[in-house]
Amino acid sequence: MKKEASLILNKIGLMPISNKGWQTLQISHLKADKQGKKYTREFIKKKLGNVSGVYLYRNKAGRILYVGKGNPIKYRLYMHFRASFERVPGDTKNQRWHKFWSRHKGILKVYWTKLQKKQEQKLIEQMLEYVLLPKFITFSVEK
């Protein structure tokens, strides 16, 4: 089944990840002070505007950390940035978002693609998670 999902993602231009179906930006998950937060929020807003779709994070070593969707994406990216330094609204009791993102600070590359329909976003997100096995999936089930 994984092979078939990879073929579909390839056919629609989302595999390999370096394909033209993706746009990219780098986000520094390093500065948590007031100025760093403001700069990062404005940077994400400028780069993405109100685009909705699917995105993924990749670290310097090339490991896929997380796959997600957003309506718009900018809010989700900023939430992940904040979670690197503090607990964010909606985090679970065990603070899994904060625990995960605080372990993955640094300059992270974000790949994103525009998808307006929520059903398509959900489907593509699940296929990418299935094929790429991002680090967050295994982290979420660790005790």
MIROSE-900321 format. One record per residue: residue number from 1; residue in one letter; chain; x, y, z negated of N, C-alpha, C in turn. Coordinates in Angstrom, 2 decimals. Each point is the difference from the previous one (the first is absolute). Example, Ala and Ser with C-alpha at 12.3 -4.5 7.8 and 13.67 -1.06 7.14 Angstrom:
REM residues 2
ATOM  num  residu  chaine     n.xx     n.yy     n.zz    ca.xx    ca.yy    ca.zz     c.xx     c.yy     c.zz
ATOM    1       A       A    13.19    -5.69    -7.80    -0.89     1.19     0.00     0.90     1.20     0.00
ATOM    2       S       A    -0.35     1.05     0.72     0.82     1.19    -0.06    -0.77     1.09    -0.73
This chain:
REM residues 143
ATOM  num  residu  chaine     n.xx     n.yy     n.zz    ca.xx    ca.yy    ca.zz     c.xx     c.yy     c.zz
ATOM    1       M       A     0.82    -1.20     0.00    -0.82     1.20     0.00     0.86     1.26     0.00
ATOM    2       K       A     1.15    -0.04    -0.71     0.88     1.16    -0.06     0.52     0.36     1.39
ATOM    3       K       A     0.29    -1.00     0.79     0.49     0.23     1.37    -1.05     0.72     0.83
ATOM    4       E       A    -1.25    -0.40    -0.14    -1.09     0.63     0.75    -0.19     1.46    -0.43
ATOM    5       A       A     0.08     0.24    -1.31    -0.13     1.38    -0.49     1.14     0.86     0.53
ATOM    6       S       A     1.22    -0.55     0.03     1.14     0.73     0.55    -0.20     0.32     1.47
ATOM    7       L       A    -0.55    -0.94     0.74    -0.24     0.21     1.42    -1.03     1.12     0.23
ATOM    8       I       A    -1.04     0.02    -0.82    -1.01     1.07     0.12     0.63     1.34    -0.32
ATOM    9       L       A     0.76     0.08    -1.08     0.65     1.26    -0.37     0.98     0.44     1.08
ATOM   10       N       A     0.67    -0.95     0.62     0.91     0.31     1.10    -0.77     0.54     1.20
ATOM   11       K       A    -1.12    -0.63     0.30    -0.81     0.39     1.16    -0.54     1.42    -0.13
ATOM   12       I       A    -0.32     0.43    -1.22    -0.54     1.35    -0.19     1.10     1.02    -0.32
ATOM   13       G       A     1.26    -0.44     0.06     1.13     0.92    -0.13     0.47     0.28    -1.41
ATOM   14       L       A    -0.39    -0.84    -0.97     0.40     0.23    -1.39     1.09    -0.96    -0.50
ATOM   15       M       A     0.42    -0.89     0.85     1.12    -0.88    -0.32     0.91     0.01     1.21
ATOM   16       P       A     1.28     0.04    -0.17     0.68     0.17    -1.28    -0.26     1.39    -0.57
ATOM   17       I       A     0.36     0.18    -1.25    -0.29     1.25    -0.69     0.67     1.18     0.69
ATOM   18       S       A     1.11    -0.20     0.66     0.68     1.09     0.70    -0.69     0.38     1.32
ATOM   19       N       A    -1.09    -0.64     0.32    -0.72     0.22     1.26    -0.58     1.41     0.10
ATOM   20       K       A    -0.40     0.38     1.18    -0.55     1.33     0.28    -1.37     0.24    -0.63
ATOM   21       G       A    -0.64    -1.03    -0.51    -1.30     0.16    -0.62     0.06     0.72    -1.35
ATOM   22       W       A     1.20     0.21    -0.49     0.20     0.62    -1.32     0.66     1.37     0.12
ATOM   23       Q       A    -0.37     0.88    -0.90     0.72     1.24    -0.20     0.70    -0.14    -1.35
ATOM   24       T       A     1.05     0.78    -0.22     0.77    -0.17    -1.23     0.33     1.33    -0.67
ATOM   25       L       A     0.26    -0.09    -1.27     0.57     1.09    -0.77     0.72    -0.60    -1.19
ATOM   26       Q       A     0.90     0.77    -0.59     0.69    -0.45    -1.20    -0.45     0.84    -1.17
ATOM   27       I       A    -0.27    -0.67    -1.11    -0.43     0.69    -1.21     1.01    -0.30    -1.11
ATOM   28       S       A     0.47     1.05    -0.63     0.92    -0.15    -1.11    -0.79    -0.22    -1.29
ATOM   29       H       A     0.14    -1.17    -0.57    -0.61    -0.32    -1.29     1.06     0.20    -1.08
ATOM   30       L       A     0.52     1.22    -0.07     1.10     0.28    -0.93    -0.27     1.12    -0.99
ATOM   31       K       A    -0.62     1.07     0.42    -0.17     1.17    -0.88    -1.42     0.07    -0.56
ATOM   32       A       A    -0.09    -0.07    -1.33    -1.31     0.01    -0.66    -0.34     1.35    -0.61
ATOM   33       D       A     0.91     0.97     0.09    -0.31     1.30    -0.59    -1.10     0.70     0.78
ATOM   34       K       A    -0.50     1.08    -0.53    -1.12     0.73     0.61     0.31     0.41     1.44
ATOM   35       Q       A     1.20     0.48     0.24     0.39     0.44     1.34     0.08    -1.18     0.97
ATOM   36       G       A     0.55    -1.13    -0.48     0.09    -1.20     0.83    -1.37    -0.53     0.39
ATOM   37       K       A    -0.93     0.03    -0.94    -1.37    -0.46     0.27    -0.67     0.89     1.03
ATOM   38       K       A     0.14     1.31    -0.18    -0.63     0.95     0.93     0.59    -0.16     1.39
ATOM   39       Y       A     1.33    -0.09     0.10     0.65    -0.16     1.29    -0.47    -1.28     0.70
ATOM   40       T       A    -0.03    -1.10    -0.74    -0.40    -1.28     0.58    -1.45     0.02     0.46
ATOM   41       R       A    -0.89     0.57    -0.82    -1.41     0.10     0.37    -0.16     0.81     1.29
ATOM   42       E       A     0.68     1.13     0.11    -0.08     0.85     1.19     0.63    -0.67     1.22
ATOM   43       F       A     1.10    -0.72    -0.21     0.67    -0.71     1.08    -0.93    -1.06     0.60
ATOM   44       I       A    -0.61    -0.80    -0.87    -0.92    -1.05     0.47    -1.19     0.62     0.72
ATOM   45       K       A    -0.56     1.05    -0.57    -1.16     0.68     0.61     0.36     0.54     1.39
ATOM   46       K       A     1.17     0.60     0.12     0.44     0.57     1.28     0.19    -1.09     1.06
ATOM   47       K       A     0.60    -1.10    -0.40     0.30    -1.09     0.95    -1.24    -0.78     0.43
ATOM   48       L       A    -0.96    -0.17    -0.91    -1.14    -0.87     0.29    -1.32     0.72     0.21
ATOM   49       G       A    -0.15     1.17    -0.54    -1.29     0.67     0.10    -1.09    -0.87    -0.62
ATOM   50       N       A    -1.08    -0.15     0.70    -1.13    -0.80    -0.50    -0.15    -1.34     0.71
ATOM   51       V       A     1.10    -0.54     0.48    -0.02    -1.27     0.73    -0.40    -1.14    -0.93
ATOM   52       S       A    -0.92    -0.83     0.48    -0.39    -1.23    -0.70     0.61    -1.18     0.74
ATOM   53       G       A     0.30    -1.06    -0.73     0.55    -1.18     0.65     0.70    -0.93    -0.96
ATOM   54       V       A     1.00    -0.69     0.51     0.75    -1.01    -0.73     1.46     0.45    -0.08
ATOM   55       Y       A     0.64    -0.33    -1.10     1.40     0.39    -0.18     0.75    -1.10    -0.74
ATOM   56       L       A     1.31     0.06     0.08     0.82    -0.90    -0.79     1.27     0.70    -0.41
ATOM   57       Y       A     0.55    -0.45    -1.12     1.26     0.52    -0.53     1.08    -1.04     0.24
ATOM   58       R       A     1.18     0.49     0.39     1.17    -0.86     0.19     1.17     0.64    -0.74
ATOM   59       N       A     0.79    -0.80    -0.71     1.16     0.55    -0.71     1.23     0.00     0.91
ATOM   60       K       A     1.12     0.52    -0.52     1.23     0.11     0.79     0.48    -1.35     0.52
ATOM   61       A       A    -0.23    -1.04    -0.77     0.45    -1.34     0.39    -0.91    -0.62     1.07
ATOM   62       G       A    -1.10     0.68     0.34    -0.91    -0.51     1.02    -1.15    -0.81    -0.54
ATOM   63       R       A    -0.08    -0.18    -1.30    -1.06    -0.79    -0.63    -1.30     0.80    -0.01
ATOM   64       I       A    -1.09    -0.64     0.42    -1.31     0.63    -0.06    -0.45    -0.03    -1.46
ATOM   65       L       A    -0.28     1.17    -0.53    -0.40     0.10    -1.40    -1.50    -0.06    -0.18
ATOM   66       Y       A    -0.71     0.67     0.89    -1.44     0.16    -0.21    -0.69     0.26     1.33
ATOM   67       V       A    -1.21    -0.54     0.14    -0.87     0.28     1.14    -1.30     0.54    -0.56
ATOM   68       G       A    -0.49     1.10     0.59    -1.24     0.58    -0.50    -0.78     0.72     1.09
ATOM   69       K       A    -1.14     0.53    -0.40    -0.83     0.78     0.91    -0.44     1.26    -0.75
ATOM   70       G       A    -0.35     1.03     0.75    -0.41     1.23    -0.65    -0.92     0.84     0.86
ATOM   71       N       A    -0.89     0.70    -0.67    -0.98     0.88     0.66    -0.06     1.34    -0.70
ATOM   72       P       A     0.90     0.88     0.24     1.18    -0.06     0.86     1.21    -0.63    -0.72
ATOM   73       I       A     0.99    -0.34     0.79     1.20    -0.68    -0.50     0.77     0.88    -0.99
ATOM   74       K       A     0.01     1.31     0.23     0.83     0.90    -0.81    -0.26    -0.16    -1.50
ATOM   75       Y       A    -1.24    -0.22    -0.39    -0.32    -0.14    -1.43     0.64    -1.25    -0.59
ATOM   76       R       A    -0.02    -1.08     0.76     0.57    -1.26    -0.49     1.52     0.11    -0.12
ATOM   77       L       A     0.65     0.64     0.98     1.45     0.14    -0.06     0.42     0.84    -1.20
ATOM   78       Y       A    -0.74     1.06    -0.25     0.35     0.84    -1.13    -0.25    -0.74    -1.33
ATOM   79       M       A    -1.03    -0.81    -0.04    -0.26    -0.79    -1.21     1.16    -0.97    -0.27
ATOM   80       H       A     0.52    -0.63     1.05     1.13    -0.92    -0.17     1.24     0.76    -0.49
ATOM   81       F       A     0.21     1.19     0.56     1.12     0.83    -0.46    -0.15     0.29    -1.49
ATOM   82       R       A    -1.17     0.47    -0.40    -0.24     0.32    -1.42     0.17    -1.23    -0.88
ATOM   83       A       A    -0.45    -1.15     0.48     0.10    -1.23    -0.79     1.45    -0.40    -0.26
ATOM   84       S       A     0.94     0.54     0.77     1.41    -0.26    -0.25     0.44     0.58    -1.34
ATOM   85       F       A    -0.75     1.00    -0.49     0.43     0.73    -1.20    -1.02     0.01    -1.13
ATOM   86       E       A    -1.25    -0.28     0.31    -1.05     0.12    -1.02    -1.17    -0.93     0.32
ATOM   87       R       A    -0.80    -0.25    -0.99    -1.23    -0.75     0.21    -0.96     0.86     0.80
ATOM   88       V       A    -0.67    -0.60     0.96    -0.91     0.76     0.87    -1.45    -0.41    -0.25
ATOM   89       P       A    -0.96     0.89     0.30    -1.42    -0.34    -0.18    -0.34    -1.29     0.76
ATOM   90       G       A    -0.76    -0.86    -0.65    -0.42    -1.24     0.63     0.98    -1.16    -0.20
ATOM   91       D       A     1.16     0.28    -0.62     0.96    -1.06    -0.26    -0.62    -0.98    -1.00
ATOM   92       T       A     0.41    -1.24     0.07    -0.54    -1.02    -0.89     0.56     0.17    -1.41
ATOM   93       K       A    -0.56    -0.73    -0.95     0.46     0.07    -1.40     1.49    -0.30    -0.12
ATOM   94       N       A     0.48    -0.95     0.78     1.42    -0.35    -0.09     0.88     0.91     0.86
ATOM   95       Q       A    -0.60     1.02     0.59     0.71     1.01     0.79     0.83    -0.61     1.14
ATOM   96       R       A    -0.58    -0.92     0.73     0.76    -0.69     1.05     0.50     0.95     1.08
ATOM   97       W       A    -0.77     1.05     0.32     0.47     0.96     1.03     1.25     0.69    -0.49
ATOM   98       H       A    -0.06     0.53    -1.20     1.15     0.71    -0.56     1.20    -0.94    -0.14
ATOM   99       K       A    -0.22    -1.19    -0.50     1.10    -0.96    -0.17     0.65    -0.32     1.34
ATOM  100       F       A    -0.82    -0.22     1.02     0.55    -0.34     1.32     0.77     1.17     0.60
ATOM  101       W       A    -0.64     1.15     0.11     0.63     1.12     0.69     1.19     0.56    -0.78
ATOM  102       S       A     0.00    -0.10    -1.31     1.15     0.48    -0.77     1.23    -0.87     0.24
ATOM  103       R       A    -0.19    -1.21     0.46     1.11    -0.90     0.34     0.48     0.19     1.43
ATOM  104       H       A    -0.71     0.79     0.78     0.35     0.18     1.41     0.18     1.47     0.34
ATOM  105       K       A     0.76     0.68    -0.82     0.31     1.41     0.26     1.09     0.07     1.06
ATOM  106       G       A     0.07     1.14     0.66     1.01     0.20     1.02    -0.62     0.64     1.23
ATOM  107       I       A     0.72    -0.04     1.10    -0.51     0.50     1.26    -0.69    -1.18     0.67
ATOM  108       L       A    -1.31     0.10     0.17    -0.78    -1.10     0.57    -0.57     0.42     1.35
ATOM  109       K       A     0.00    -0.93     0.93    -0.53     0.27     1.33    -1.46    -0.45     0.04
ATOM  110       V       A    -0.84     0.87     0.50    -1.43    -0.30     0.13    -0.34    -0.09     1.49
ATOM  111       Y       A    -0.64    -1.09     0.37    -0.52    -0.19     1.35    -1.50     0.15    -0.10
ATOM  112       W       A    -0.60     0.72     0.93    -1.45     0.15    -0.05    -0.57     0.03     1.41
ATOM  113       T       A    -1.25    -0.44     0.08    -0.71     0.02     1.27    -1.43     0.45    -0.25
ATOM  114       K       A    -0.51     0.74     0.93    -1.33     0.59    -0.12    -1.07    -1.05     0.34
ATOM  115       L       A    -0.94    -0.17    -0.90    -1.16    -0.86     0.21    -1.18     0.67    -0.69
ATOM  116       Q       A    -1.02     0.34     0.72    -1.13     0.72    -0.58    -1.01    -0.92    -0.69
ATOM  117       K       A    -0.26    -1.15     0.61    -1.03    -0.89    -0.52     0.50    -0.77    -1.21
ATOM  118       K       A    -0.76     0.08    -1.10     0.41    -0.65    -1.25     0.11    -1.52     0.14
ATOM  119       Q       A    -0.87    -0.60     0.82     0.08    -1.46     0.19     1.31    -0.37     0.68
ATOM  120       E       A     0.43     0.79     0.98     1.26    -0.26     0.68     1.17     0.19    -0.96
ATOM  121       Q       A    -0.07     1.03    -0.82     1.06     0.24    -0.99     0.16    -1.21    -0.92
ATOM  122       K       A    -1.12    -0.48    -0.51     0.03    -1.12    -0.93     0.56    -1.26     0.68
ATOM  123       L       A    -0.44    -0.26     1.20     0.46    -1.18     0.74     1.50     0.07     0.28
ATOM  124       I       A     0.47     1.13     0.51     1.41     0.16     0.33     0.85    -0.06    -1.28
ATOM  125       E       A    -0.47     0.65    -1.06     0.72    -0.05    -1.27     0.17    -1.45    -0.46
ATOM  126       Q       A    -1.06    -0.78     0.05     0.06    -1.39    -0.46     0.90    -0.85     0.90
ATOM  127       M       A    -0.05     0.24     1.30     0.86    -0.76     0.92     1.47     0.33    -0.26
ATOM  128       L       A     0.31     1.28    -0.18     1.38     0.39    -0.28     0.49    -0.58    -1.32
ATOM  129       E       A    -0.85     0.02    -1.02     0.39    -0.60    -1.27     0.27    -1.49     0.16
ATOM  130       Y       A    -0.84    -0.67     0.75     0.12    -1.44     0.22     1.30    -0.34     0.73
ATOM  131       V       A     0.32     0.77     1.02     1.18    -0.26     0.81     1.29     0.48    -0.67
ATOM  132       L       A    -0.03     1.18    -0.60     1.22     0.62    -0.52     0.31    -0.32    -1.47
ATOM  133       L       A    -0.98    -0.46    -0.76     0.17    -0.29    -1.43     0.76     1.11    -0.74
ATOM  134       P       A    -0.61     1.16    -0.10     0.69     1.10    -0.69     0.30    -0.33    -1.46
ATOM  135       K       A     1.02     0.62    -0.51     0.46    -0.23    -1.37    -1.10     0.22    -1.03
ATOM  136       F       A    -0.89     0.96     0.22    -1.06     0.29    -0.97    -0.90    -1.20    -0.24
ATOM  137       I       A    -0.22    -0.82     1.00    -0.87    -1.17    -0.17     0.59    -0.96    -1.03
ATOM  138       T       A     1.28    -0.31     0.12     0.61    -0.92    -0.96     0.16     0.67    -1.36
ATOM  139       F       A     0.29     1.31    -0.01     0.12     0.74    -1.25    -1.33    -0.01    -0.76
ATOM  140       S       A    -1.11     0.12     0.70    -1.32     0.08    -0.64    -0.39    -1.29    -0.71
ATOM  141       V       A     0.55    -1.12     0.43    -0.37    -1.27    -0.64     1.04    -0.47    -1.02
ATOM  142       E       A     1.13     0.74    -0.11     1.00    -0.35    -1.01    -0.56     0.26    -1.39
ATOM  143       K       A     0.38    -0.77    -0.95    -0.44     0.16    -1.40     0.93     0.95    -0.70
